[in-house]
């Protein structure tokens, strides 16, 4: 396990893989750390300037990494298992949090990353996790997602998607087919992790674009119906699957307000009565 230097772009050795990582703002000992978990075709660089802006707006530390198979991280064996998101949450994420010296954490995931965040918070007893932010999460398979993912495969093979993604992923086929082949596997239609919502015990922020091509608002409804903890939802109009990139100002404002409220509650809970 390698040491991690804050406010730098570096690598971590995690479970036999080399993972690229970057961080901004205060170190974990000094402030809440927002841990970003990217989408199924994402990586550190595909967050663009969102991590830095998030740190500046919230005053928190922000940490992002590319999962194995993505960005400049090492490749993985294909095909991925259909429970790859659960494996990432249960096996890799706790090692990463320990490696960066996490103390108080808000998990903020997008798409597959949101599913990973929910699985971790609902499956692993980790009192460092104070909140979960879910941007366009998936809890079960919908036909709208399968249709969009099939279209992405066609664009990758016959269009320019491979060229676009190749700017960000060192092994672009590993990144694309690790995600695409799992989702288009005939057995993935039965994939469902919604039970993890039942065990969430921290505040939850759910954000989705009103025109998300990969999922309907049924995903957000599932959180509201099943979650024991407080849930705040924000649906962004004229927005598709990536609110943090398509409407960054509104998305950053919503997250910042959520984190501000969380921090006020956290401070109040540790101030002894007079």
C-alpha positions in Angstrom: 0.0 0.0 0.0 1.5 3.3 -1.1 1.6 6.5 0.8 -0.7 9.2 -0.5 0.3 12.9 -0.8 -2.6 15.3 -0.6 -3.1 18.1 -3.2 -1.4 16.2 -5.9 -2.0 13.9 -8.8 -0.5 10.5 -7.9 -1.0 6.8 -7.9 -2.2 4.3 -5.3 -1.5 0.6 -5.1 -4.8 -1.1 -4.3 -5.5 -4.9 -4.4 -2.8 -5.5 -7.1 -3.8 -2.5 -9.3 -2.2 0.9 -9.8 -4.9 3.6 -9.6 -4.5 7.2 -10.6 -5.8 9.7 -8.1 -6.0 13.4 -7.5 -7.0 15.6 -4.6 -7.8 19.2 -3.8 -8.3 21.4 -0.7 -7.8 20.5 3.0 -6.4 17.2 4.1 -8.6 14.6 5.7 -7.4 15.6 9.2 -8.5 19.2 8.7 -12.0 18.9 7.0 -14.7 16.7 5.6 -13.4 14.8 2.5 -15.7 14.4 -0.5 -14.8 11.2 -2.3 -15.8 11.2 -6.0 -16.8 7.9 -7.7 -17.0 8.2 -11.4 -19.5 6.8 -14.0 -19.1 3.6 -16.0 -17.0 5.3 -18.7 -15.5 7.9 -16.4 -12.1 8.5 -14.9 -10.2 11.3 -13.0 -9.8 13.5 -16.1 -13.4 13.2 -17.2 -14.6 15.0 -14.0 -12.8 18.0 -15.7 -12.7 20.9 -13.3 -15.6 19.8 -11.2 -13.4 18.4 -8.3 -11.5 21.6 -7.9 -14.6 23.8 -8.1 -16.3 21.5 -5.6 -13.5 22.0 -3.1 -13.5 25.7 -3.6 -17.2 26.0 -3.1 -17.6 23.7 -0.1 -14.2 24.3 1.6 -13.9 20.5 1.8 -11.1 18.2 0.6 -12.0 16.5 -2.6 -10.5 13.2 -3.7 -11.1 11.4 -7.0 -9.6 8.2 -8.4 -9.9 6.1 -11.6 -11.1 2.6 -10.9 -9.1 -0.2 -12.3 -9.7 -0.5 -16.0 -10.2 3.3 -16.4 -8.1 6.4 -17.2 -4.4 5.9 -16.4 -5.2 3.1 -13.9 -4.1 -0.5 -14.7 -6.4 -2.7 -16.8 -8.6 -5.4 -15.6 -9.4 -8.9 -16.8 -12.5 -9.1 -19.1 -15.3 -9.8 -19.0 -16.1 -8.1 -15.7 -18.3 -10.0 -13.3 -21.9 -8.7 -13.3 -21.6 -7.7 -9.7 -18.5 -5.5 -10.5 -20.1 -2.5 -8.7 -20.6 -4.5 -5.5 -17.1 -5.8 -5.7 -15.7 -2.3 -6.1 -17.7 -1.1 -3.1 -17.0 -4.0 -0.7 -13.4 -4.8 -1.7 -11.6 -1.8 -3.2 -13.3 1.3 -1.7 -12.5 0.6 2.0 -8.8 0.1 1.1 -8.8 3.4 -0.7 -10.4 5.3 2.2 -7.8 3.8 4.5 -5.0 4.7 2.1 -5.9 8.4 1.9 -6.3 8.6 5.7 -10.0 9.4 5.5 -11.6 10.6 8.8 -15.0 12.2 7.9 -16.3 11.3 4.4 -19.1 12.2 2.1 -19.3 9.8 -0.8 -20.4 11.5 -4.1 -21.0 9.2 -7.0 -22.2 9.5 -10.6 -24.1 6.7 -12.4 -22.2 3.5 -11.7 -20.2 5.5 -9.1 -23.5 6.4 -7.4 -24.5 2.8 -7.2 -21.1 2.0 -5.7 -21.5 4.7 -3.1 -25.0 3.4 -2.1 -23.7 -0.1 -1.9 -20.9 0.9 0.3 -22.9 3.1 2.6 -25.7 0.4 2.8 -23.4 -2.6 3.2 -20.3 -1.6 5.1 -20.3 -0.4 8.7 -18.0 2.7 8.4 -18.7 5.5 10.8 -16.5 7.8 8.8 -19.2 8.1 6.1 -21.4 11.1 7.1 -23.4 11.5 3.9 -24.0 10.0 0.4 -24.6 12.0 -2.8 -26.0 10.2 -5.7 -26.0 11.7 -9.2 -28.0 9.7 -11.7 -27.9 6.5 -9.7 -28.8 3.0 -10.9 -30.5 0.6 -8.5 -32.1 -1.7 -11.0 -31.9 -2.3 -14.8 -34.3 -0.3 -17.0 -34.9 -0.7 -20.7 -34.1 2.9 -21.3 -30.6 2.3 -20.0 -30.1 -0.9 -22.1 -31.2 1.0 -25.2 -28.8 3.8 -24.5 -26.0 1.4 -23.8 -26.6 -0.5 -27.0 -26.5 2.8 -28.9 -23.2 3.6 -27.2 -21.8 0.3 -28.5 -22.8 1.1 -32.0 -21.2 4.6 -31.7 -18.1 3.0 -30.3 -17.8 0.5 -33.2 -19.2 2.6 -36.1 -18.9 6.2 -34.9 -16.4 8.4 -33.1 -17.0 7.4 -29.4 -13.8 5.3 -29.3 -11.7 8.2 -30.5 -13.3 10.5 -27.9 -12.8 8.1 -25.0 -9.3 7.3 -26.2 -8.2 10.8 -25.1 -8.9 9.8 -21.5 -8.4 6.0 -21.1 -5.0 4.4 -21.7 -6.7 1.1 -22.6 -9.9 2.3 -24.1 -11.2 -1.1 -25.1 -10.7 -2.3 -21.5 -12.7 0.7 -20.2 -15.5 0.5 -22.7 -16.1 -3.2 -22.9 -15.7 -3.8 -19.2 -18.7 -1.5 -18.8 -20.7 -2.2 -22.0 -20.4 -5.9 -22.1 -21.5 -6.3 -18.5 -24.6 -4.1 -18.9 -25.6 -5.8 -22.2 -25.1 -9.3 -20.8 -28.5 -11.2 -21.0 -28.4 -11.8 -17.2 -27.9 -8.2 -16.3 -31.6 -7.5 -16.9 -32.1 -9.0 -13.4 -29.5 -6.9 -11.7 -30.9 -5.1 -8.7 -29.1 -3.6 -5.7 -32.0 -1.6 -4.3 -31.9 -3.5 -1.0 -28.9 -1.4 0.0 -31.1 1.6 0.3 -32.9 0.0 3.2 -29.7 0.1 5.2 -28.6 3.7 4.6 -28.3 5.6 7.9 -26.8 8.9 6.7 -28.3 11.9 4.9 -28.8 11.3 1.2 -28.7 13.8 -1.7 -30.2 12.5 -5.0 -29.7 14.5 -8.2 -30.9 13.6 -11.7 -31.4 15.3 -15.0 -35.0 15.4 -16.0 -34.0 14.1 -19.5 -31.6 11.4 -18.4 -31.2 9.0 -21.3 -29.8 6.2 -19.0 -32.5 6.1 -16.4 -36.0 7.3 -15.3 -37.0 9.1 -12.2 -38.1 5.6 -10.9 -34.5 5.3 -9.6 -35.0 8.4 -7.4 -38.4 7.3 -6.4 -36.9 4.1 -5.1 -34.6 6.1 -2.8 -37.5 8.1 -1.4 -39.7 5.1 -0.9 -37.2 2.9 0.8 -34.7 5.1 2.6 -34.9 5.4 6.4 -32.6 8.4 6.5 -33.5 12.0 5.3 -33.4 12.2 1.5 -33.1 15.5 -0.5 -33.8 15.2 -4.2 -33.1 17.7 -6.9 -34.3 17.2 -10.5 -32.5 19.4 -13.0 -34.5 20.5 -16.0 -33.1 20.5 -19.5 -30.4 18.1 -18.4 -29.5 14.6 -19.3 -27.2 12.1 -17.6 -24.4 14.3 -16.4 -25.7 17.2 -14.3 -22.3 18.1 -13.0 -21.0 18.7 -16.5 -24.2 19.9 -18.3 -25.4 22.2 -15.5 -22.4 22.6 -13.2 -23.5 25.8 -11.5 -26.9 24.4 -10.3 -25.3 21.1 -9.4 -22.5 22.7 -7.4 -25.0 25.0 -5.6 -27.2 22.0 -4.6 -24.2 20.0 -3.3 -22.7 23.0 -1.5 -26.0 23.7 0.3 -26.3 20.0 1.3 -22.7 19.9 2.6 -23.2 23.2 4.5 -26.2 21.8 6.3 -24.4 18.5 7.0 -21.5 20.4 8.5 -23.7 22.6 10.7 -25.4 19.4 12.0 -22.1 17.8 12.6 -20.7 20.7 14.5 -23.9 21.0 16.6 -23.7 17.4 17.5 -20.3 17.7 19.1 -20.8 21.0 21.0 -21.6 20.1 24.6 -24.6 21.7 26.3 -23.9 24.7 28.5 
